[in-house]
Amino acid sequence: MTKKRKRDDGGSSLLAANTDIGQHFLRNPEIVKGIVDRAKVCASDTVLEVGPGTGNLTVKLLEVAKKVVAVEMDRRMVREVQKRVEGDPRRHRLEVIQGDVLKTALPYFDVCVANLPYQISSAFLFKLLAHRPFFRSAVVMFQEEFAMRLSARPGDKLYCRLSVNTQLLAKIQQLIKVGRNNFRPPPKVDSRVVRIELRNPPPPINFVEWDGLIKLAFNRKNKLLHSIFTTKAVLLQLETSWKTYAALKQGNNCCEAPDIKGLVDGVLDNDRFKGQRPAKMDIEDFLALLAAFNQAGLHFT
């Protein structure tokens, strides 16, 4: 029989974390308080909490929010959080949804607070960035390197496709560094808490096409733009895309594709792009590059 032990998070027994699904319980009350404080929750707010675990953040959020909607995949943790608020006069403010947050339709919320499994960081981030209606902010714990990539600037070692795509859609602020020993069990890496605020309105571009451009650029981010966009594979992709767009506009009787390489050369001969490398380009540079390609009749879908 497993002995029950007093735990450090307010309950009567230690539940074993399921590290196979990325569970690491935040156990430092000062970090918990710091997250709640930086979330700046108002008394009229609905808070979406992702991954409540044993409920350390949940009970603190209930003290300041009008409502907390917690999404948790592990049935054990759902029961644990519900037990945790038994007898709490604020328990009516809590709604717990058992399910995979990536497959769950998110409810309306003003603020999101999340300490989630790191293997779903990217997928959850982009679900959050696409969420409508707009929310005020999200305060999310990520693995440290992932978090630093979100706010990396041109020329930084960590500047990448994730950096550009995230900063296109949101403002990112680094908040707290959280050492691995603040968790039970400790993960193999340190963590960071960041604030995410969506840009409202979002930039008026086709995000699928934008991401197609950015993906090509950052596959070889330290190469010259001309070297990247004049490879045979990229020129073939651009020709295929040109034919698709032409067919949609003109029907099946559209003319043959023009000199695609000549069009690319014409775009990249512009002084703004000549000699440029993706690793040193900012979002305005990439927006201008996409606009120039589109003006030349070239697309990335």
C-alpha positions as CSV (number, residue, x, y, z in Angstrom):
1,M,0.0,0.0,0.0
2,T,1.3,3.5,-0.9
3,K,1.8,5.7,2.1
4,K,0.1,9.0,2.1
5,R,2.4,12.0,2.7
6,K,1.7,15.6,3.4
7,R,2.4,17.6,0.3
8,D,3.6,21.1,-0.4
9,D,0.5,22.3,-2.3
10,G,-2.2,22.3,0.3
11,G,-3.7,18.7,-0.1
12,S,-3.4,15.5,1.9
13,S,-1.4,13.2,-0.4
14,L,1.1,13.4,-3.3
15,L,-0.3,12.4,-6.7
16,A,2.3,11.0,-9.0
17,A,2.9,13.2,-12.0
18,N,2.5,11.5,-15.4
19,T,5.6,12.7,-17.1
20,D,4.6,10.8,-20.2
21,I,2.1,13.6,-20.9
22,G,4.4,16.3,-19.6
23,Q,3.1,16.8,-16.1
24,H,5.4,18.7,-13.8
25,F,3.6,20.4,-10.8
26,L,4.6,23.9,-9.9
27,R,5.1,23.8,-6.2
28,N,6.7,27.1,-5.3
29,P,4.0,29.4,-3.8
30,E,6.1,32.5,-4.6
31,I,6.1,31.6,-8.3
32,V,2.4,30.9,-8.2
33,K,1.7,34.3,-6.6
34,G,4.0,35.9,-9.2
35,I,2.1,34.4,-12.1
36,V,-1.3,35.5,-10.7
37,D,0.0,39.0,-9.9
38,R,1.4,39.4,-13.4
39,A,-1.8,38.1,-15.0
40,K,-3.5,41.3,-13.6
41,V,-6.9,39.6,-13.2
42,C,-9.8,41.9,-12.5
43,A,-12.8,41.0,-10.4
44,S,-15.0,41.0,-13.5
45,D,-12.7,38.6,-15.5
46,T,-13.3,35.1,-16.7
47,V,-9.9,33.3,-16.6
48,L,-9.1,30.3,-18.8
49,E,-6.6,28.1,-17.0
50,V,-4.9,25.3,-19.0
51,G,-3.4,22.4,-17.1
52,P,-4.5,23.2,-13.5
53,G,-2.8,20.0,-12.2
54,T,-3.3,19.8,-8.4
55,G,-4.9,23.3,-8.4
56,N,-2.2,25.5,-6.9
57,L,-2.8,28.3,-9.5
58,T,-6.5,27.5,-9.6
59,V,-7.2,28.4,-5.9
60,K,-5.3,31.6,-6.2
61,L,-7.1,32.6,-9.4
62,L,-10.5,32.0,-7.7
63,E,-9.5,34.6,-5.1
64,V,-9.4,37.4,-7.8
65,A,-11.5,36.3,-10.8
66,K,-15.2,36.3,-11.4
67,K,-15.0,32.8,-13.0
68,V,-12.2,30.3,-13.7
69,V,-12.6,27.7,-16.5
70,A,-10.0,25.1,-16.1
71,V,-9.2,22.6,-18.9
72,E,-7.5,19.4,-17.8
73,M,-6.9,16.2,-19.7
74,D,-6.0,14.0,-16.7
75,R,-9.1,12.7,-14.9
76,R,-7.1,12.3,-11.7
77,M,-6.3,16.0,-11.7
78,V,-9.9,16.9,-12.5
79,R,-11.0,15.1,-9.3
80,E,-8.1,16.6,-7.4
81,V,-9.0,20.2,-8.4
82,Q,-12.6,19.6,-7.5
83,K,-11.6,18.2,-4.1
84,R,-9.3,21.1,-3.6
85,V,-12.1,23.7,-3.6
86,E,-14.5,21.7,-1.5
87,G,-15.7,23.9,1.3
88,D,-14.3,27.0,-0.5
89,P,-17.0,29.7,-0.6
90,R,-15.8,30.6,-4.1
91,R,-16.1,27.1,-5.5
92,H,-19.1,28.1,-7.6
93,R,-16.8,30.3,-9.7
94,L,-14.9,27.2,-11.0
95,E,-15.8,25.2,-14.0
96,V,-13.6,22.2,-14.9
97,I,-13.6,20.8,-18.4
98,Q,-12.0,17.4,-18.8
99,G,-10.4,17.1,-22.2
100,D,-7.5,17.8,-24.5
101,V,-7.1,21.6,-24.8
102,L,-6.0,21.2,-28.5
103,K,-9.3,19.5,-29.3
104,T,-11.5,21.5,-27.0
105,A,-13.5,24.5,-28.2
106,L,-12.2,27.3,-25.9
107,P,-14.9,29.3,-24.1
108,Y,-15.0,33.1,-23.9
109,F,-12.3,34.4,-21.6
110,D,-10.6,37.7,-20.7
111,V,-7.3,36.3,-19.5
112,C,-5.5,32.9,-20.0
113,V,-3.2,31.4,-17.5
114,A,-1.4,28.2,-18.5
115,N,1.2,25.9,-17.2
116,L,1.0,23.3,-20.0
117,P,3.0,20.3,-21.2
118,Y,5.9,21.5,-23.2
119,Q,5.2,19.1,-26.1
120,I,2.1,21.0,-27.0
121,S,3.6,24.5,-26.7
122,S,3.7,25.4,-30.4
123,A,0.2,24.0,-31.2
124,F,-1.4,25.7,-28.2
125,L,0.3,29.0,-28.9
126,F,-1.1,29.1,-32.4
127,K,-4.5,28.0,-31.2
128,L,-4.3,31.0,-28.8
129,L,-3.1,33.4,-31.5
130,A,-6.0,32.4,-33.7
131,H,-8.6,32.6,-30.9
132,R,-11.6,34.9,-31.4
133,P,-13.0,37.0,-29.8
134,F,-9.9,38.8,-28.8
135,F,-8.8,38.3,-25.2
136,R,-6.9,40.9,-23.1
137,S,-3.8,38.8,-22.4
138,A,-2.3,35.4,-21.7
139,V,0.3,34.5,-19.1
140,V,1.9,31.2,-20.1
141,M,4.7,29.0,-18.9
142,F,7.0,27.6,-21.6
143,Q,10.3,25.8,-21.7
144,E,12.9,28.5,-21.5
145,E,14.4,28.2,-25.0
146,F,11.0,28.1,-26.6
147,A,10.0,31.2,-24.6
148,M,13.1,33.1,-25.6
149,R,12.5,32.3,-29.3
150,L,9.1,34.0,-29.1
151,S,10.7,37.4,-28.4
152,A,14.1,36.9,-30.2
153,R,15.1,39.8,-32.5
154,P,16.8,39.9,-35.9
155,G,20.4,38.9,-35.5
156,D,19.8,36.9,-32.3
157,K,20.9,33.2,-32.3
158,L,17.4,32.1,-31.4
159,Y,15.6,34.3,-34.1
160,C,13.6,31.9,-36.2
161,R,10.3,31.2,-38.0
162,L,8.5,30.9,-34.6
163,S,9.8,34.4,-33.6
164,V,8.6,36.1,-36.8
165,N,5.2,34.4,-36.9
166,T,4.5,35.0,-33.2
167,Q,5.6,38.7,-33.3
168,L,3.5,39.3,-36.4
169,L,0.3,38.4,-34.5
170,A,1.2,39.3,-30.9
171,K,3.3,41.4,-28.5
172,I,5.5,39.2,-26.3
173,Q,6.9,40.2,-22.9
174,Q,9.3,38.0,-20.8
175,L,8.1,37.9,-17.2
176,I,9.7,35.4,-14.9
177,K,12.4,32.8,-15.2
178,V,11.5,29.6,-13.3
179,G,14.2,27.2,-12.4
180,R,13.5,23.5,-12.8
181,N,13.6,22.8,-9.0
182,N,10.4,24.7,-8.6
183,F,8.5,21.8,-10.0
184,R,7.7,18.3,-8.8
185,P,9.2,16.3,-10.4
186,P,11.8,18.7,-11.8
187,P,11.9,18.8,-15.6
188,K,15.2,18.6,-17.5
189,V,15.1,22.3,-18.4
190,D,14.3,25.6,-16.9
191,S,11.1,27.5,-17.8
192,R,9.9,31.0,-18.4
193,V,6.6,32.8,-18.0
194,V,5.6,35.2,-20.8
195,R,2.8,37.6,-21.5
196,I,1.0,37.4,-24.8
197,E,-1.2,40.2,-26.1
198,L,-2.8,39.9,-29.5
199,R,-2.4,42.6,-32.1
200,N,-5.8,44.0,-32.7
201,P,-6.5,44.3,-35.5
202,P,-4.2,41.7,-36.9
203,P,-2.1,42.5,-40.0
204,P,-4.3,42.3,-43.2
205,I,-2.4,39.5,-44.9
206,N,-3.0,35.9,-45.9
207,F,-1.3,34.1,-43.0
208,V,-1.0,30.8,-44.9
209,E,0.9,32.6,-47.7
210,W,2.9,34.6,-45.2
211,D,4.0,31.4,-43.4
212,G,4.9,29.8,-46.7
213,L,7.3,32.6,-47.4
214,I,8.7,32.5,-43.8
215,K,9.2,28.8,-43.9
216,L,11.3,29.0,-47.0
217,A,13.3,31.9,-45.7
218,F,14.2,30.3,-42.4
219,N,15.0,26.9,-43.8
220,R,18.3,28.6,-44.7
221,K,18.2,31.8,-42.6
222,N,21.8,32.7,-42.9
223,K,21.9,32.5,-46.8
224,L,21.2,35.4,-49.1
225,L,17.6,35.8,-50.2
226,H,18.7,35.3,-53.8
227,S,20.3,31.9,-53.0
228,I,17.1,30.8,-51.2
229,F,14.5,31.8,-53.7
230,T,16.3,30.8,-56.9
231,T,16.8,27.1,-56.1
232,K,15.2,24.7,-58.5
233,A,12.7,23.5,-55.8
234,V,11.6,27.0,-54.9
235,L,11.3,28.1,-58.5
236,L,9.2,25.0,-59.3
237,Q,7.0,25.7,-56.3
238,L,6.5,29.3,-57.4
239,E,5.7,28.2,-61.0
240,T,3.1,25.7,-59.7
241,S,1.5,28.4,-57.5
242,W,1.5,30.9,-60.4
243,K,-0.4,28.4,-62.6
244,T,-2.9,27.8,-59.9
245,Y,-3.6,31.5,-59.4
246,A,-3.7,32.0,-63.2
247,A,-6.2,29.1,-63.6
248,L,-8.5,30.6,-60.9
249,K,-8.5,34.0,-62.6
250,Q,-8.5,33.0,-66.3
251,G,-9.9,29.4,-66.3
252,N,-8.2,26.4,-68.0
253,N,-7.2,28.5,-71.1
254,C,-4.6,30.6,-69.2
255,C,-1.3,31.3,-70.8
256,E,2.0,29.5,-70.1
257,A,4.0,30.6,-67.0
258,P,6.3,33.5,-67.5
259,D,10.0,33.4,-66.7
260,I,9.7,32.8,-62.9
261,K,13.4,33.2,-62.2
262,G,13.3,36.5,-64.0
263,L,10.4,37.7,-61.8
264,V,12.3,36.5,-58.7
265,D,15.4,38.3,-59.8
266,G,13.4,41.4,-60.4
267,V,12.0,41.4,-56.9
268,L,15.3,40.7,-55.2
269,D,17.2,43.3,-57.2
270,N,15.5,45.9,-55.2
271,D,17.9,47.8,-52.9
272,R,15.9,46.8,-49.9
273,F,16.4,43.1,-50.5
274,K,19.8,43.0,-52.2
275,G,22.3,41.3,-49.9
276,Q,19.7,40.6,-47.3
277,R,19.6,37.4,-45.2
278,P,16.5,36.3,-43.3
279,A,18.4,36.1,-40.0
280,K,18.8,39.9,-40.1
281,M,15.4,40.9,-41.4
282,D,12.6,42.2,-39.3
283,I,8.8,41.8,-39.8
284,E,8.5,45.0,-41.8
285,D,11.2,43.6,-44.2
286,F,9.3,40.3,-44.6
287,L,6.0,42.2,-45.2
288,A,7.6,44.3,-47.9
289,L,9.1,41.2,-49.4
290,L,5.8,39.3,-49.6
291,A,4.1,42.4,-51.0
292,A,6.8,42.7,-53.7
293,F,6.5,39.0,-54.7
294,N,2.7,39.3,-54.9
295,Q,3.0,42.4,-57.0
296,A,5.2,40.4,-59.4
297,G,2.4,37.7,-59.5
298,L,4.3,35.3,-57.3
299,H,2.6,33.5,-54.3
300,F,3.5,31.0,-51.6
301,T,0.4,28.8,-51.1
